[in-house]
Amino acid sequence: MDIEDNIPKENVTVLAVNISPVPDAVFGNLKLRWCKDPILYANSTVRNVDYETGQIYLNENVEKEKFPDLRVSYLFKFNSVQFLLLCWDKSSDKIEQNNIVLECQYPYCMLKAGNTTVTLAKCTDEFNYHHFEHIHVRWDGLFEVAVMRKYASGGNFKYKDEYEKKWDEEEQKIIDEHPRGKR
């Protein structure tokens, strides 16, 4: 927290993801959120999906991932972008091992010292979008269920797109009626 200390820290890991939003207005239009110590699942929340009926069978034994020497973590959400900040014990010899697990197990992009650009991955499902403090593994079946629903509706989310367009128009109307900085 020293403003003069601008050297990248090796004991901090930042992961980022661009998530695909559903109509935000339905869930309170929360564009700025954060939480301390989000839950990182160690395995899939879905045991299997019956493709004939669409029934989802949940995994009863979902464990929380435990990272050695993790001191504190925060999850920040700005509109459709999430950042996961992980702070490790400075004297840890497990940081590199933990980062490998994070890169392999979670569908987030690792931001590393020296990188000037990174492509943020799209990864979400209905559950972790609305419960953003729950971080799913790459192979979680809920994402697959969302894709099945999209294909079942003709390959697009027509009604969601229409709803979002109307919400954007309403939001602009409110902005025009109540401009900032004028009293």
N, C-alpha and C positions, 0 to 999 in steps of 0.2 A: 504494500500500500504506500510505498515511498514514491512520490512523483518524480524524483530524480533518478530512480532505478528503472531504466527502460530496456534492460537486457532481457531477451526472451527467457522464460523460466522453463526448466526441464521437468519440474515437478507439477506442471499444470497441463491437462489434456483438454482440448476443446473439440467437440464434435458438432457438426451442423447438418441439418436436413431441411429440405424444402418440402413441406407437406401439402397435399392436395385438399383444399377445404371443401366442406359441404356448406350449405347455406348458414352462415354465421348468425344471421338474425334469429334463426330458430332457437339457438342456444345462448342468447343474450348478447351476441355481437362482441364477444370478448377478444379484442385485438391485441391486448397487451397483458401477458400473464407470466407468472414465475412461481417456482416452488423450490424448496430446499429438499435435498436427498430424494430424488425421484426413484421409482422402483424400476430396476432393470431386470427383466425376466431372464432366467437361465435356460428355459426351454419354451416350447410352443404352448399357447393357451388353447389350441385346437388339437384334439386327438385325431379326429378324421372328419371328412365331409362325405355324406351320401349324395353322390352326383345325380342320382335318379330322383330323389325327393327334395334335395337342397337342405336337408337337415344337418345341423352342425352338432357334433359331439365334442364337448369341452374336455380338456385335460384336467383332471381333478388334482393333480400333483404339480402345480406350477411353482417352481422354486424361485427365490430371489437370488440373483447373482451376487456373490460376495467377492470383492476385489481386495487383495492384501494391500494394506497401507493407504487405502483411500480415506482421507481425512474429512472432506466435505464435498458435496456436489450440489449444483444448482441447475435448474432447467429454465430457460427464458424463451418466451414465445412472442414474436412480433409479427402480427398479421399471419402470414403463412410460412414463416421461417422459425425454426427452433434451434437454439444453441444449448448444448449440454456442456457445462463446465465442471471438470473433475480436478480436484486438488489433492495431490499425493503428499505423503510424508517426505520431507526433503532428503532424508537419509535412506530412503527406500531403494532396494536393489530389485524391486518388482515392477517398476514403472514400465519398462520396455515390454515385459511379459504381459502386463495388464493391457497395454495399448494394442498388442497383437490380438488378444482376445476380443477387445472392443472392435477392432477393424474387421475381424472375421465373423463375429457373432451378430453385430448390429448393423442395420442398413444406414449408417451415418457416414459422412465424409470427415476424415481426420484433417484438421488444420494443423500444419506443422511449421515450425520456425523456418524461415527462409522461403517458403512458398508464397508467391505473389498472387496466384489465382488458384481457385479450386472450383470444380463443378459439383454443385450440391445435388444429392440424389433425392428422388421422389420416393418417399416411403411412408405410408400411413394406412390405416384402416378406420372403420367407423368408430371403433372402441378407443383407440389411442388418440384420435383427433379430439374427441370430446372429453377424454380423460388423459390429457397430454402428459401427465406425470407418470404414466405407465409406459415403459419403453419395451417394445417387443423385439424378439429375435428375428433375424432375416427370414427364417423359414416358417414364420407364424402363419397359420392357415386363414386368419381373418382377412388378410390382404387378398387371398385367392377368392374368398367369398364375395368381396366387393367387385372383383373382376367378373365373376360369374353373373352377378346382378346387372352389371353394365352390359354384358353381351346378351343377356336375356331381354333387356329393354331396347335391343336393336343397335347396340354398340355406342350409345351416347346417353347422356343424362339430360334429356330434353327439358324435363320439368324443373330440374335443379337449375339449369342454365336460365330458363325463363324467370324463375323465382329470384335468382341473383340479379338479373337485369332490372327487375322491378324494384328490388331492394336498393340497388345503386341509384336509381332514379329518385326514390324516396329520400335517400340519404343526401343527395344533391339538393333536393328541395329544402330540407332542413338546414343545410349549410347556407343556402341562399337566403332563407328567412332569418337566420341567426348568425350573421357574420361575426367572426372573432375580432376583437380589438375595438369594436364600436360600442359605445354605451349611450 
